[in-house]
Amino acid sequence: MNKEELNIAIAEEFEVEVSDITPDAPIKETLDLDSLSLLDLISVVERETGIKLTGTEAVKLHTFQALYDYLDQ
């Protein structure tokens, strides 16, 4: 998984600056996530990485580093 490419795809989807997506940044606040946009995040992650991420798992991931760690498993 290439974190830079994933960050770019997430930034484009959520219209935020790539520089806002740092390992310690809180996902929910950075992307202004609600329950519907969480599904968009899951879709982007699956499309970019090929890794299935469930909604149950996604809500447990509080920072981008947690997301990266989950995807590296």
mmCIF file of the N, C-alpha and C atoms, coordinates in Angstrom:
data_MODEL
# 
_entry.id   MODEL 
# 
loop_
_atom_site.group_PDB 
_atom_site.id 
_atom_site.type_symbol 
_atom_site.label_atom_id 
_atom_site.label_alt_id 
_atom_site.label_comp_id 
_atom_site.label_asym_id 
_atom_site.label_entity_id 
_atom_site.label_seq_id 
_atom_site.pdbx_PDB_ins_code 
_atom_site.Cartn_x 
_atom_site.Cartn_y 
_atom_site.Cartn_z 
_atom_site.occupancy 
_atom_site.B_iso_or_equiv 
_atom_site.pdbx_formal_charge 
_atom_site.auth_seq_id 
_atom_site.auth_comp_id 
_atom_site.auth_asym_id 
_atom_site.auth_atom_id 
_atom_site.pdbx_PDB_model_num 
ATOM 1   N N  . MET A 1 1  ? 0.843   -1.181 0.000  1.00 0.00 ? 1  MET A N  1 
ATOM 2   C CA . MET A 1 1  ? 0.000   0.000  0.000  1.00 0.00 ? 1  MET A CA 1 
ATOM 3   C C  . MET A 1 1  ? 0.889   1.246  0.000  1.00 0.00 ? 1  MET A C  1 
ATOM 4   N N  . ASN A 1 2  ? 0.575   2.148  -0.864 1.00 0.00 ? 2  ASN A N  1 
ATOM 5   C CA . ASN A 1 2  ? 1.292   3.414  -0.923 1.00 0.00 ? 2  ASN A CA 1 
ATOM 6   C C  . ASN A 1 2  ? 0.470   4.471  -0.178 1.00 0.00 ? 2  ASN A C  1 
ATOM 7   N N  . LYS A 1 3  ? 0.974   4.904  0.975  1.00 0.00 ? 3  LYS A N  1 
ATOM 8   C CA . LYS A 1 3  ? 0.242   5.863  1.806  1.00 0.00 ? 3  LYS A CA 1 
ATOM 9   C C  . LYS A 1 3  ? 0.025   7.191  1.091  1.00 0.00 ? 3  LYS A C  1 
ATOM 10  N N  . GLU A 1 4  ? 1.022   7.623  0.323  1.00 0.00 ? 4  GLU A N  1 
ATOM 11  C CA . GLU A 1 4  ? 0.880   8.905  -0.381 1.00 0.00 ? 4  GLU A CA 1 
ATOM 12  C C  . GLU A 1 4  ? -0.277  8.873  -1.369 1.00 0.00 ? 4  GLU A C  1 
ATOM 13  N N  . GLU A 1 5  ? -0.367  7.801  -2.143 1.00 0.00 ? 5  GLU A N  1 
ATOM 14  C CA . GLU A 1 5  ? -1.458  7.682  -3.119 1.00 0.00 ? 5  GLU A CA 1 
ATOM 15  C C  . GLU A 1 5  ? -2.807  7.606  -2.412 1.00 0.00 ? 5  GLU A C  1 
ATOM 16  N N  . LEU A 1 6  ? -2.859  6.875  -1.310 1.00 0.00 ? 6  LEU A N  1 
ATOM 17  C CA . LEU A 1 6  ? -4.096  6.786  -0.535 1.00 0.00 ? 6  LEU A CA 1 
ATOM 18  C C  . LEU A 1 6  ? -4.475  8.160  0.010  1.00 0.00 ? 6  LEU A C  1 
ATOM 19  N N  . ASN A 1 7  ? -3.497  8.871  0.562  1.00 0.00 ? 7  ASN A N  1 
ATOM 20  C CA . ASN A 1 7  ? -3.770  10.213 1.095  1.00 0.00 ? 7  ASN A CA 1 
ATOM 21  C C  . ASN A 1 7  ? -4.283  11.153 0.011  1.00 0.00 ? 7  ASN A C  1 
ATOM 22  N N  . ILE A 1 8  ? -3.705  11.080 -1.171 1.00 0.00 ? 8  ILE A N  1 
ATOM 23  C CA . ILE A 1 8  ? -4.149  11.927 -2.284 1.00 0.00 ? 8  ILE A CA 1 
ATOM 24  C C  . ILE A 1 8  ? -5.593  11.599 -2.656 1.00 0.00 ? 8  ILE A C  1 
ATOM 25  N N  . ALA A 1 9  ? -5.912  10.317 -2.744 1.00 0.00 ? 9  ALA A N  1 
ATOM 26  C CA . ALA A 1 9  ? -7.276  9.903  -3.094 1.00 0.00 ? 9  ALA A CA 1 
ATOM 27  C C  . ALA A 1 9  ? -8.274  10.360 -2.026 1.00 0.00 ? 9  ALA A C  1 
ATOM 28  N N  . ILE A 1 10 ? -7.896  10.229 -0.764 1.00 0.00 ? 10 ILE A N  1 
ATOM 29  C CA . ILE A 1 10 ? -8.775  10.674 0.330  1.00 0.00 ? 10 ILE A CA 1 
ATOM 30  C C  . ILE A 1 10 ? -8.948  12.195 0.274  1.00 0.00 ? 10 ILE A C  1 
ATOM 31  N N  . ALA A 1 11 ? -7.857  12.913 0.078  1.00 0.00 ? 11 ALA A N  1 
ATOM 32  C CA . ALA A 1 11 ? -7.919  14.378 0.019  1.00 0.00 ? 11 ALA A CA 1 
ATOM 33  C C  . ALA A 1 11 ? -8.820  14.838 -1.116 1.00 0.00 ? 11 ALA A C  1 
ATOM 34  N N  . GLU A 1 12 ? -8.708  14.193 -2.265 1.00 0.00 ? 12 GLU A N  1 
ATOM 35  C CA . GLU A 1 12 ? -9.556  14.566 -3.405 1.00 0.00 ? 12 GLU A CA 1 
ATOM 36  C C  . GLU A 1 12 ? -11.020 14.273 -3.116 1.00 0.00 ? 12 GLU A C  1 
ATOM 37  N N  . GLU A 1 13 ? -11.298 13.115 -2.541 1.00 0.00 ? 13 GLU A N  1 
ATOM 38  C CA . GLU A 1 13 ? -12.682 12.728 -2.250 1.00 0.00 ? 13 GLU A CA 1 
ATOM 39  C C  . GLU A 1 13 ? -13.335 13.682 -1.246 1.00 0.00 ? 13 GLU A C  1 
ATOM 40  N N  . PHE A 1 14 ? -12.574 14.079 -0.235 1.00 0.00 ? 14 PHE A N  1 
ATOM 41  C CA . PHE A 1 14 ? -13.143 14.882 0.850  1.00 0.00 ? 14 PHE A CA 1 
ATOM 42  C C  . PHE A 1 14 ? -12.811 16.366 0.742  1.00 0.00 ? 14 PHE A C  1 
ATOM 43  N N  . GLU A 1 15 ? -12.145 16.750 -0.354 1.00 0.00 ? 15 GLU A N  1 
ATOM 44  C CA . GLU A 1 15 ? -11.815 18.146 -0.618 1.00 0.00 ? 15 GLU A CA 1 
ATOM 45  C C  . GLU A 1 15 ? -11.080 18.803 0.552  1.00 0.00 ? 15 GLU A C  1 
ATOM 46  N N  . VAL A 1 16 ? -10.018 18.114 0.995  1.00 0.00 ? 16 VAL A N  1 
ATOM 47  C CA . VAL A 1 16 ? -9.127  18.658 2.015  1.00 0.00 ? 16 VAL A CA 1 
ATOM 48  C C  . VAL A 1 16 ? -7.719  18.681 1.426  1.00 0.00 ? 16 VAL A C  1 
ATOM 49  N N  . GLU A 1 17 ? -6.839  19.395 2.070  1.00 0.00 ? 17 GLU A N  1 
ATOM 50  C CA . GLU A 1 17 ? -5.447  19.443 1.636  1.00 0.00 ? 17 GLU A CA 1 
ATOM 51  C C  . GLU A 1 17 ? -4.747  18.144 2.031  1.00 0.00 ? 17 GLU A C  1 
ATOM 52  N N  . VAL A 1 18 ? -3.907  17.632 1.155  1.00 0.00 ? 18 VAL A N  1 
ATOM 53  C CA . VAL A 1 18 ? -3.146  16.421 1.470  1.00 0.00 ? 18 VAL A CA 1 
ATOM 54  C C  . VAL A 1 18 ? -2.315  16.653 2.725  1.00 0.00 ? 18 VAL A C  1 
ATOM 55  N N  . SER A 1 19 ? -1.831  17.864 2.901  1.00 0.00 ? 19 SER A N  1 
ATOM 56  C CA . SER A 1 19 ? -1.006  18.178 4.071  1.00 0.00 ? 19 SER A CA 1 
ATOM 57  C C  . SER A 1 19 ? -1.791  18.074 5.386  1.00 0.00 ? 19 SER A C  1 
ATOM 58  N N  . ASP A 1 20 ? -3.123  18.088 5.326  1.00 0.00 ? 20 ASP A N  1 
ATOM 59  C CA . ASP A 1 20 ? -3.946  17.917 6.528  1.00 0.00 ? 20 ASP A CA 1 
ATOM 60  C C  . ASP A 1 20 ? -3.985  16.467 6.984  1.00 0.00 ? 20 ASP A C  1 
ATOM 61  N N  . ILE A 1 21 ? -3.641  15.552 6.079  1.00 0.00 ? 21 ILE A N  1 
ATOM 62  C CA . ILE A 1 21 ? -3.699  14.125 6.382  1.00 0.00 ? 21 ILE A CA 1 
ATOM 63  C C  . ILE A 1 21 ? -2.324  13.691 6.876  1.00 0.00 ? 21 ILE A C  1 
ATOM 64  N N  . THR A 1 22 ? -2.183  13.729 8.194  1.00 0.00 ? 22 THR A N  1 
ATOM 65  C CA . THR A 1 22 ? -0.936  13.324 8.836  1.00 0.00 ? 22 THR A CA 1 
ATOM 66  C C  . THR A 1 22 ? -1.220  12.102 9.706  1.00 0.00 ? 22 THR A C  1 
ATOM 67  N N  . PRO A 1 23 ? -0.199  11.336 10.059 1.00 0.00 ? 23 PRO A N  1 
ATOM 68  C CA . PRO A 1 23 ? -0.440  10.129 10.855 1.00 0.00 ? 23 PRO A CA 1 
ATOM 69  C C  . PRO A 1 23 ? -1.223  10.374 12.144 1.00 0.00 ? 23 PRO A C  1 
ATOM 70  N N  . ASP A 1 24 ? -0.940  11.471 12.845 1.00 0.00 ? 24 ASP A N  1 
ATOM 71  C CA . ASP A 1 24 ? -1.608  11.736 14.121 1.00 0.00 ? 24 ASP A CA 1 
ATOM 72  C C  . ASP A 1 24 ? -2.932  12.490 13.998 1.00 0.00 ? 24 ASP A C  1 
ATOM 73  N N  . ALA A 1 25 ? -3.284  12.903 12.789 1.00 0.00 ? 25 ALA A N  1 
ATOM 74  C CA . ALA A 1 25 ? -4.527  13.661 12.603 1.00 0.00 ? 25 ALA A CA 1 
ATOM 75  C C  . ALA A 1 25 ? -5.739  12.771 12.852 1.00 0.00 ? 25 ALA A C  1 
ATOM 76  N N  . PRO A 1 26 ? -6.747  13.295 13.542 1.00 0.00 ? 26 PRO A N  1 
ATOM 77  C CA . PRO A 1 26 ? -7.975  12.536 13.762 1.00 0.00 ? 26 PRO A CA 1 
ATOM 78  C C  . PRO A 1 26 ? -8.781  12.457 12.462 1.00 0.00 ? 26 PRO A C  1 
ATOM 79  N N  . ILE A 1 27 ? -9.130  11.258 12.078 1.00 0.00 ? 27 ILE A N  1 
ATOM 80  C CA . ILE A 1 27 ? -9.831  11.041 10.811 1.00 0.00 ? 27 ILE A CA 1 
ATOM 81  C C  . ILE A 1 27 ? -11.166 11.780 10.782 1.00 0.00 ? 27 ILE A C  1 
ATOM 82  N N  . LYS A 1 28 ? -11.960 11.587 11.821 1.00 0.00 ? 28 LYS A N  1 
ATOM 83  C CA . LYS A 1 28 ? -13.319 12.143 11.834 1.00 0.00 ? 28 LYS A CA 1 
ATOM 84  C C  . LYS A 1 28 ? -13.316 13.666 11.684 1.00 0.00 ? 28 LYS A C  1 
ATOM 85  N N  . GLU A 1 29 ? -12.455 14.339 12.430 1.00 0.00 ? 29 GLU A N  1 
ATOM 86  C CA . GLU A 1 29 ? -12.421 15.789 12.395 1.00 0.00 ? 29 GLU A CA 1 
ATOM 87  C C  . GLU A 1 29 ? -11.762 16.303 11.112 1.00 0.00 ? 29 GLU A C  1 
ATOM 88  N N  . THR A 1 30 ? -10.702 15.650 10.693 1.00 0.00 ? 30 THR A N  1 
ATOM 89  C CA . THR A 1 30 ? -9.983  16.093 9.496  1.00 0.00 ? 30 THR A CA 1 
ATOM 90  C C  . THR A 1 30 ? -10.868 16.022 8.255  1.00 0.00 ? 30 THR A C  1 
ATOM 91  N N  . LEU A 1 31 ? -11.654 14.954 8.166  1.00 0.00 ? 31 LEU A N  1 
ATOM 92  C CA . LEU A 1 31 ? -12.499 14.753 6.984  1.00 0.00 ? 31 LEU A CA 1 
ATOM 93  C C  . LEU A 1 31 ? -13.938 15.193 7.214  1.00 0.00 ? 31 LEU A C  1 
ATOM 94  N N  . ASP A 1 32 ? -14.251 15.670 8.413  1.00 0.00 ? 32 ASP A N  1 
ATOM 95  C CA . ASP A 1 32 ? -15.608 16.077 8.775  1.00 0.00 ? 32 ASP A CA 1 
ATOM 96  C C  . ASP A 1 32 ? -16.594 14.944 8.469  1.00 0.00 ? 32 ASP A C  1 
ATOM 97  N N  . LEU A 1 33 ? -16.267 13.756 9.005  1.00 0.00 ? 33 LEU A N  1 
ATOM 98  C CA . LEU A 1 33 ? -17.056 12.562 8.710  1.00 0.00 ? 33 LEU A CA 1 
ATOM 99  C C  . LEU A 1 33 ? -18.373 12.507 9.468  1.00 0.00 ? 33 LEU A C  1 
ATOM 100 N N  . ASP A 1 34 ? -19.392 12.066 8.759  1.00 0.00 ? 34 ASP A N  1 
ATOM 101 C CA . ASP A 1 34 ? -20.632 11.643 9.379  1.00 0.00 ? 34 ASP A CA 1 
ATOM 102 C C  . ASP A 1 34 ? -20.843 10.200 8.912  1.00 0.00 ? 34 ASP A C  1 
ATOM 103 N N  . SER A 1 35 ? -21.973 9.606  9.230  1.00 0.00 ? 35 SER A N  1 
ATOM 104 C CA . SER A 1 35 ? -22.164 8.194  8.897  1.00 0.00 ? 35 SER A CA 1 
ATOM 105 C C  . SER A 1 35 ? -22.161 7.938  7.387  1.00 0.00 ? 35 SER A C  1 
ATOM 106 N N  . LEU A 1 36 ? -22.681 8.866  6.607  1.00 0.00 ? 36 LEU A N  1 
ATOM 107 C CA . LEU A 1 36 ? -22.685 8.674  5.153  1.00 0.00 ? 36 LEU A CA 1 
ATOM 108 C C  . LEU A 1 36 ? -21.301 8.861  4.548  1.00 0.00 ? 36 LEU A C  1 
ATOM 109 N N  . SER A 1 37 ? -20.573 9.860  5.014  1.00 0.00 ? 37 SER A N  1 
ATOM 110 C CA . SER A 1 37 ? -19.241 10.077 4.460  1.00 0.00 ? 37 SER A CA 1 
ATOM 111 C C  . SER A 1 37 ? -18.260 9.001  4.914  1.00 0.00 ? 37 SER A C  1 
ATOM 112 N N  . LEU A 1 38 ? -18.563 8.321  6.017  1.00 0.00 ? 38 LEU A N  1 
ATOM 113 C CA . LEU A 1 38 ? -17.749 7.182  6.431  1.00 0.00 ? 38 LEU A CA 1 
ATOM 114 C C  . LEU A 1 38 ? -17.785 6.107  5.348  1.00 0.00 ? 38 LEU A C  1 
ATOM 115 N N  . LEU A 1 39 ? -18.937 5.926  4.740  1.00 0.00 ? 39 LEU A N  1 
ATOM 116 C CA . LEU A 1 39 ? -19.056 4.957  3.638  1.00 0.00 ? 39 LEU A CA 1 
ATOM 117 C C  . LEU A 1 39 ? -18.199 5.381  2.453  1.00 0.00 ? 39 LEU A C  1 
ATOM 118 N N  . ASP A 1 40 ? -18.117 6.683  2.212  1.00 0.00 ? 40 ASP A N  1 
ATOM 119 C CA . ASP A 1 40 ? -17.240 7.187  1.141  1.00 0.00 ? 40 ASP A CA 1 
ATOM 120 C C  . ASP A 1 40 ? -15.785 6.872  1.448  1.00 0.00 ? 40 ASP A C  1 
ATOM 121 N N  . LEU A 1 41 ? -15.389 7.035  2.704  1.00 0.00 ? 41 LEU A N  1 
ATOM 122 C CA . LEU A 1 41 ? -14.019 6.723  3.102  1.00 0.00 ? 41 LEU A CA 1 
ATOM 123 C C  . LEU A 1 41 ? -13.727 5.241  2.893  1.00 0.00 ? 41 LEU A C  1 
ATOM 124 N N  . ILE A 1 42 ? -14.646 4.399  3.307  1.00 0.00 ? 42 ILE A N  1 
ATOM 125 C CA . ILE A 1 42 ? -14.480 2.953  3.128  1.00 0.00 ? 42 ILE A CA 1 
ATOM 126 C C  . ILE A 1 42 ? -14.322 2.625  1.652  1.00 0.00 ? 42 ILE A C  1 
ATOM 127 N N  . SER A 1 43 ? -15.127 3.252  0.819  1.00 0.00 ? 43 SER A N  1 
ATOM 128 C CA . SER A 1 43 ? -15.060 3.030  -0.621 1.00 0.00 ? 43 SER A CA 1 
ATOM 129 C C  . SER A 1 43 ? -13.705 3.435  -1.196 1.00 0.00 ? 43 SER A C  1 
ATOM 130 N N  . VAL A 1 44 ? -13.202 4.588  -0.785 1.00 0.00 ? 44 VAL A N  1 
ATOM 131 C CA . VAL A 1 44 ? -11.900 5.060  -1.271 1.00 0.00 ? 44 VAL A CA 1 
ATOM 132 C C  . VAL A 1 44 ? -10.792 4.104  -0.835 1.00 0.00 ? 44 VAL A C  1 
ATOM 133 N N  . VAL A 1 45 ? -10.828 3.688  0.418  1.00 0.00 ? 45 VAL A N  1 
ATOM 134 C CA . VAL A 1 45 ? -9.805  2.774  0.928  1.00 0.00 ? 45 VAL A CA 1 
ATOM 135 C C  . VAL A 1 45 ? -9.826  1.466  0.148  1.00 0.00 ? 45 VAL A C  1 
ATOM 136 N N  . GLU A 1 46 ? -11.007 0.910  -0.050 1.00 0.00 ? 46 GLU A N  1 
ATOM 137 C CA . GLU A 1 46 ? -11.114 -0.350 -0.789 1.00 0.00 ? 46 GLU A CA 1 
ATOM 138 C C  . GLU A 1 46 ? -10.659 -0.190 -2.235 1.00 0.00 ? 46 GLU A C  1 
ATOM 139 N N  . ARG A 1 47 ? -11.038 0.901  -2.864 1.00 0.00 ? 47 ARG A N  1 
ATOM 140 C CA . ARG A 1 47 ? -10.656 1.137  -4.260 1.00 0.00 ? 47 ARG A CA 1 
ATOM 141 C C  . ARG A 1 47 ? -9.144  1.306  -4.412 1.00 0.00 ? 47 ARG A C  1 
ATOM 142 N N  . GLU A 1 48 ? -8.546  2.026  -3.487 1.00 0.00 ? 48 GLU A N  1 
ATOM 143 C CA . GLU A 1 48 ? -7.113  2.332  -3.585 1.00 0.00 ? 48 GLU A CA 1 
ATOM 144 C C  . GLU A 1 48 ? -6.215  1.193  -3.122 1.00 0.00 ? 48 GLU A C  1 
ATOM 145 N N  . THR A 1 49 ? -6.701  0.387  -2.169 1.00 0.00 ? 49 THR A N  1 
ATOM 146 C CA . THR A 1 49 ? -5.840  -0.638 -1.581 1.00 0.00 ? 49 THR A CA 1 
ATOM 147 C C  . THR A 1 49 ? -6.261  -2.066 -1.915 1.00 0.00 ? 49 THR A C  1 
ATOM 148 N N  . GLY A 1 50 ? -7.531  -2.229 -2.273 1.00 0.00 ? 50 GLY A N  1 
ATOM 149 C CA . GLY A 1 50 ? -8.043  -3.581 -2.501 1.00 0.00 ? 50 GLY A CA 1 
ATOM 150 C C  . GLY A 1 50 ? -8.353  -4.312 -1.208 1.00 0.00 ? 50 GLY A C  1 
ATOM 151 N N  . ILE A 1 51 ? -8.232  -3.621 -0.087 1.00 0.00 ? 51 ILE A N  1 
ATOM 152 C CA . ILE A 1 51 ? -8.467  -4.225 1.221  1.00 0.00 ? 51 ILE A CA 1 
ATOM 153 C C  . ILE A 1 51 ? -9.867  -3.867 1.698  1.00 0.00 ? 51 ILE A C  1 
ATOM 154 N N  . LYS A 1 52 ? -10.623 -4.882 2.086  1.00 0.00 ? 52 LYS A N  1 
ATOM 155 C CA . LYS A 1 52 ? -11.985 -4.696 2.571  1.00 0.00 ? 52 LYS A CA 1 
ATOM 156 C C  . LYS A 1 52 ? -11.942 -4.095 3.970  1.00 0.00 ? 52 LYS A C  1 
ATOM 157 N N  . LEU A 1 53 ? -12.656 -3.024 4.161  1.00 0.00 ? 53 LEU A N  1 
ATOM 158 C CA . LEU A 1 53 ? -12.756 -2.358 5.451  1.00 0.00 ? 53 LEU A CA 1 
ATOM 159 C C  . LEU A 1 53 ? -14.230 -2.265 5.797  1.00 0.00 ? 53 LEU A C  1 
ATOM 160 N N  . THR A 1 54 ? -14.611 -2.861 6.912  1.00 0.00 ? 54 THR A N  1 
ATOM 161 C CA . THR A 1 54 ? -16.020 -2.816 7.313  1.00 0.00 ? 54 THR A CA 1 
ATOM 162 C C  . THR A 1 54 ? -16.301 -1.535 8.088  1.00 0.00 ? 54 THR A C  1 
ATOM 163 N N  . GLY A 1 55 ? -17.554 -1.172 8.138  1.00 0.00 ? 55 GLY A N  1 
ATOM 164 C CA . GLY A 1 55 ? -17.957 -0.001 8.909  1.00 0.00 ? 55 GLY A CA 1 
ATOM 165 C C  . GLY A 1 55 ? -17.614 -0.160 10.378 1.00 0.00 ? 55 GLY A C  1 
ATOM 166 N N  . THR A 1 56 ? -17.764 -1.375 10.899 1.00 0.00 ? 56 THR A N  1 
ATOM 167 C CA . THR A 1 56 ? -17.450 -1.655 12.296 1.00 0.00 ? 56 THR A CA 1 
ATOM 168 C C  . THR A 1 56 ? -15.980 -1.395 12.585 1.00 0.00 ? 56 THR A C  1 
ATOM 169 N N  . GLU A 1 57 ? -15.122 -1.846 11.672 1.00 0.00 ? 57 GLU A N  1 
ATOM 170 C CA . GLU A 1 57 ? -13.693 -1.613 11.843 1.00 0.00 ? 57 GLU A CA 1 
ATOM 171 C C  . GLU A 1 57 ? -13.349 -0.148 11.626 1.00 0.00 ? 57 GLU A C  1 
ATOM 172 N N  . ALA A 1 58 ? -13.958 0.477  10.644 1.00 0.00 ? 58 ALA A N  1 
ATOM 173 C CA . ALA A 1 58 ? -13.644 1.865  10.301 1.00 0.00 ? 58 ALA A CA 1 
ATOM 174 C C  . ALA A 1 58 ? -13.906 2.817  11.467 1.00 0.00 ? 58 ALA A C  1 
ATOM 175 N N  . VAL A 1 59 ? -14.987 2.626  12.196 1.00 0.00 ? 59 VAL A N  1 
ATOM 176 C CA . VAL A 1 59 ? -15.298 3.546  13.304 1.00 0.00 ? 59 VAL A CA 1 
ATOM 177 C C  . VAL A 1 59 ? -14.312 3.398  14.459 1.00 0.00 ? 59 VAL A C  1 
ATOM 178 N N  . LYS A 1 60 ? -13.584 2.297  14.513 1.00 0.00 ? 60 LYS A N  1 
ATOM 179 C CA . LYS A 1 60 ? -12.580 2.095  15.557 1.00 0.00 ? 60 LYS A CA 1 
ATOM 180 C C  . LYS A 1 60 ? -11.263 2.803  15.245 1.00 0.00 ? 60 LYS A C  1 
ATOM 181 N N  . LEU A 1 61 ? -11.093 3.229  14.005 1.00 0.00 ? 61 LEU A N  1 
ATOM 182 C CA . LEU A 1 61 ? -9.851  3.855  13.571 1.00 0.00 ? 61 LEU A CA 1 
ATOM 183 C C  . LEU A 1 61 ? -9.953  5.363  13.786 1.00 0.00 ? 61 LEU A C  1 
ATOM 184 N N  . HIS A 1 62 ? -9.231  5.868  14.764 1.00 0.00 ? 62 HIS A N  1 
ATOM 185 C CA . HIS A 1 62 ? -9.375  7.274  15.129 1.00 0.00 ? 62 HIS A CA 1 
ATOM 186 C C  . HIS A 1 62 ? -8.379  8.201  14.450 1.00 0.00 ? 62 HIS A C  1 
ATOM 187 N N  . THR A 1 63 ? -7.212  7.667  14.084 1.00 0.00 ? 63 THR A N  1 
ATOM 188 C CA . THR A 1 63 ? -6.195  8.488  13.421 1.00 0.00 ? 63 THR A CA 1 
ATOM 189 C C  . THR A 1 63 ? -5.809  7.845  12.097 1.00 0.00 ? 63 THR A C  1 
ATOM 190 N N  . PHE A 1 64 ? -5.140  8.621  11.270 1.00 0.00 ? 64 PHE A N  1 
ATOM 191 C CA . PHE A 1 64 ? -4.686  8.054  9.999  1.00 0.00 ? 64 PHE A CA 1 
ATOM 192 C C  . PHE A 1 64 ? -3.639  6.972  10.230 1.00 0.00 ? 64 PHE A C  1 
ATOM 193 N N  . GLN A 1 65 ? -2.826  7.106  11.289 1.00 0.00 ? 65 GLN A N  1 
ATOM 194 C CA . GLN A 1 65 ? -1.848  6.058  11.594 1.00 0.00 ? 65 GLN A CA 1 
ATOM 195 C C  . GLN A 1 65 ? -2.563  4.757  11.926 1.00 0.00 ? 65 GLN A C  1 
ATOM 196 N N  . ALA A 1 66 ? -3.659  4.834  12.646 1.00 0.00 ? 66 ALA A N  1 
ATOM 197 C CA . ALA A 1 66 ? -4.447  3.633  12.955 1.00 0.00 ? 66 ALA A CA 1 
ATOM 198 C C  . ALA A 1 66 ? -4.970  2.997  11.659 1.00 0.00 ? 66 ALA A C  1 
ATOM 199 N N  . LEU A 1 67 ? -5.377  3.824  10.720 1.00 0.00 ? 67 LEU A N  1 
ATOM 200 C CA . LEU A 1 67 ? -5.826  3.316  9.423  1.00 0.00 ? 67 LEU A CA 1 
ATOM 201 C C  . LEU A 1 67 ? -4.676  2.625  8.703  1.00 0.00 ? 67 LEU A C  1 
ATOM 202 N N  . TYR A 1 68 ? -3.508  3.274  8.672  1.00 0.00 ? 68 TYR A N  1 
ATOM 203 C CA . TYR A 1 68 ? -2.342  2.682  8.008  1.00 0.00 ? 68 TYR A CA 1 
ATOM 204 C C  . TYR A 1 68 ? -1.967  1.356  8.652  1.00 0.00 ? 68 TYR A C  1 
ATOM 205 N N  . ASP A 1 69 ? -1.985  1.318  9.982  1.00 0.00 ? 69 ASP A N  1 
ATOM 206 C CA . ASP A 1 69 ? -1.645  0.079  10.701 1.00 0.00 ? 69 ASP A CA 1 
ATOM 207 C C  . ASP A 1 69 ? -2.640  -1.026 10.374 1.00 0.00 ? 69 ASP A C  1 
ATOM 208 N N  . TYR A 1 70 ? -3.910  -0.679 10.311 1.00 0.00 ? 70 TYR A N  1 
ATOM 209 C CA . TYR A 1 70 ? -4.934  -1.666 9.960  1.00 0.00 ? 70 TYR A CA 1 
ATOM 210 C C  . TYR A 1 70 ? -4.680  -2.218 8.562  1.00 0.00 ? 70 TYR A C  1 
ATOM 211 N N  . LEU A 1 71 ? -4.347  -1.363 7.645  1.00 0.00 ? 71 LEU A N  1 
ATOM 212 C CA . LEU A 1 71 ? -4.132  -1.783 6.256  1.00 0.00 ? 71 LEU A CA 1 
ATOM 213 C C  . LEU A 1 71 ? -2.831  -2.576 6.093  1.00 0.00 ? 71 LEU A C  1 
ATOM 214 N N  . ASP A 1 72 ? -1.876  -2.386 6.990  1.00 0.00 ? 72 ASP A N  1 
ATOM 215 C CA . ASP A 1 72 ? -0.609  -3.099 6.923  1.00 0.00 ? 72 ASP A CA 1 
ATOM 216 C C  . ASP A 1 72 ? -0.671  -4.494 7.532  1.00 0.00 ? 72 ASP A C  1 
ATOM 217 N N  . GLN A 1 73 ? -1.779  -4.833 8.168  1.00 0.00 ? 73 GLN A N  1 
ATOM 218 C CA . GLN A 1 73 ? -1.904  -6.151 8.812  1.00 0.00 ? 73 GLN A CA 1 
ATOM 219 C C  . GLN A 1 73 ? -1.878  -7.264 7.807  1.00 0.00 ? 73 GLN A C  1 
# 
